[in-house]
Amino acid sequence: MGPARPVVKQFLSAFKNRGRRATGRYTWPMAAQIEELLDRGFCVLRGHFPPLRIAACREAFWPVLTAYLEEHRHAPNRGPQRHFLPMPFDPLCYAPEFFFDPKILRIVRGVIGERIFADQWGCDVPLPDSQYQEPHVDFARPLFEEAPDLQLPPYMLLVSFGLAPVGAEDGPIEIAAGTHRMPRPEALEAVRSGKIAMEAATLEAGDVLIRHPWALHRGTPNRSCTPRALATIRYVRRWYWDASREVCGIGRATWQSMTPEQQALMRFPVEA
């Protein structure tokens, strides 16, 4: 693995010192997960969501996915046999614990700060017979176009969970650990040469993957007989905004069911 970029290395060092001193806001297991996320670019919370909650989300979402594929199966928008679609805020598809889980939010805030928004809620679906993607990053457009290599602390994170177990045959995402801390050409060369291996993020129902979008990753072939649905929430620092993904609006009843603190975390259109 190449050396960490100076700014990110300084940020990681500052967090380690803070985590070891922490007595209230961070417990050590949580600090260890944040450290893993900062150092490797991803971490997995095993068995975090109740499997019954995941099953309810799957049951509610599957008719939405089926209708989408009937119309768009032959127009993939993420490469051959790969689709992205926004997740609805319908009951059961949406659950408050997906967005407002205290442990997940402490991890996210430990990396990108207290002032955050959730601003994307979508699903990546490789179909059977999908193939390997090229290693890539998400949200690749630089924050400052005039300084594309400017070294910055993280300002967004992705929180994902499968709507069913994601085993080796289901097309799990593969991630190259530590590449978010490297200049991109160097990271790509390290992955292509085999110096840094791609690690498959297999997930059981209820596991949660939290990752840095600039860690190099790729989709793998779905060799099963069913679509693989991976739901993802994006969290960003409050000053950041882009329109890189389509999102669904929040229905009025769902919005009114949220507490003021929960509403303050959400940056989605609210339907009349």
ChimeraX attribute file (.defattr): number of C-alpha atoms within 10 A of each C-alpha:
attribute: neighborCount
match mode: 1-to-1
recipient: residues
	/A:1	16
	/A:2	14
	/A:3	11
	/A:4	17
	/A:5	16
	/A:6	13
	/A:7	14
	/A:8	19
	/A:9	16
	/A:10	13
	/A:11	16
	/A:12	21
	/A:13	14
	/A:14	11
	/A:15	18
	/A:16	17
	/A:17	10
	/A:18	13
	/A:19	21
	/A:20	13
	/A:21	11
	/A:22	13
	/A:23	10
	/A:24	6
	/A:25	11
	/A:26	19
	/A:27	12
	/A:28	14
	/A:29	10
	/A:30	17
	/A:31	21
	/A:32	17
	/A:33	18
	/A:34	27
	/A:35	22
	/A:36	17
	/A:37	23
	/A:38	27
	/A:39	19
	/A:40	19
	/A:41	24
	/A:42	26
	/A:43	22
	/A:44	20
	/A:45	16
	/A:46	13
	/A:47	13
	/A:48	16
	/A:49	17
	/A:50	11
	/A:51	17
	/A:52	11
	/A:53	18
	/A:54	23
	/A:55	17
	/A:56	16
	/A:57	20
	/A:58	20
	/A:59	14
	/A:60	17
	/A:61	21
	/A:62	15
	/A:63	11
	/A:64	15
	/A:65	18
	/A:66	13
	/A:67	11
	/A:68	13
	/A:69	18
	/A:70	9
	/A:71	9
	/A:72	12
	/A:73	15
	/A:74	12
	/A:75	13
	/A:76	16
	/A:77	13
	/A:78	14
	/A:79	15
	/A:80	16
	/A:81	20
	/A:82	25
	/A:83	22
	/A:84	19
	/A:85	20
	/A:86	18
	/A:87	23
	/A:88	20
	/A:89	17
	/A:90	17
	/A:91	14
	/A:92	17
	/A:93	20
	/A:94	19
	/A:95	16
	/A:96	12
	/A:97	11
	/A:98	19
	/A:99	19
	/A:100	16
	/A:101	12
	/A:102	10
	/A:103	13
	/A:104	19
	/A:105	15
	/A:106	18
	/A:107	21
	/A:108	25
	/A:109	18
	/A:110	20
	/A:111	22
	/A:112	18
	/A:113	16
	/A:114	13
	/A:115	12
	/A:116	22
	/A:117	21
	/A:118	21
	/A:119	21
	/A:120	23
	/A:121	25
	/A:122	21
	/A:123	24
	/A:124	21
	/A:125	25
	/A:126	29
	/A:127	25
	/A:128	19
	/A:129	16
	/A:130	19
	/A:131	18
	/A:132	16
	/A:133	17
	/A:134	12
	/A:135	18
	/A:136	17
	/A:137	18
	/A:138	13
	/A:139	13
	/A:140	10
	/A:141	10
	/A:142	11
	/A:143	14
	/A:144	9
	/A:145	9
	/A:146	8
	/A:147	9
	/A:148	11
	/A:149	12
	/A:150	12
	/A:151	14
	/A:152	13
	/A:153	16
	/A:154	18
	/A:155	19
	/A:156	23
	/A:157	25
	/A:158	20
	/A:159	22
	/A:160	23
	/A:161	27
	/A:162	24
	/A:163	26
	/A:164	21
	/A:165	20
	/A:166	22
	/A:167	16
	/A:168	17
	/A:169	15
	/A:170	23
	/A:171	29
	/A:172	24
	/A:173	21
	/A:174	20
	/A:175	26
	/A:176	24
	/A:177	24
	/A:178	24
	/A:179	28
	/A:180	25
	/A:181	26
	/A:182	21
	/A:183	16
	/A:184	17
	/A:185	8
	/A:186	13
	/A:187	24
	/A:188	18
	/A:189	12
	/A:190	18
	/A:191	20
	/A:192	14
	/A:193	10
	/A:194	10
	/A:195	12
	/A:196	19
	/A:197	15
	/A:198	18
	/A:199	14
	/A:200	18
	/A:201	17
	/A:202	19
	/A:203	25
	/A:204	17
	/A:205	21
	/A:206	22
	/A:207	24
	/A:208	23
	/A:209	19
	/A:210	25
	/A:211	23
	/A:212	24
	/A:213	21
	/A:214	21
	/A:215	24
	/A:216	24
	/A:217	23
	/A:218	21
	/A:219	24
	/A:220	20
	/A:221	22
	/A:222	26
	/A:223	18
	/A:224	15
	/A:225	11
	/A:226	12
	/A:227	25
	/A:228	26
	/A:229	26
	/A:230	21
	/A:231	23
	/A:232	22
	/A:233	19
	/A:234	19
	/A:235	26
	/A:236	23
	/A:237	19
	/A:238	18
	/A:239	9
	/A:240	13
	/A:241	11
	/A:242	7
	/A:243	8
	/A:244	10
	/A:245	13
	/A:246	13
	/A:247	18
	/A:248	18
	/A:249	18
	/A:250	20
	/A:251	16
	/A:252	11
	/A:253	13
	/A:254	16
	/A:255	17
	/A:256	11
	/A:257	11
	/A:258	13
	/A:259	9
	/A:260	10
	/A:261	9
	/A:262	13
	/A:263	14
	/A:264	13
	/A:265	17
	/A:266	20
	/A:267	18
	/A:268	16
	/A:269	12
	/A:270	14
	/A:271	12
	/A:272	8
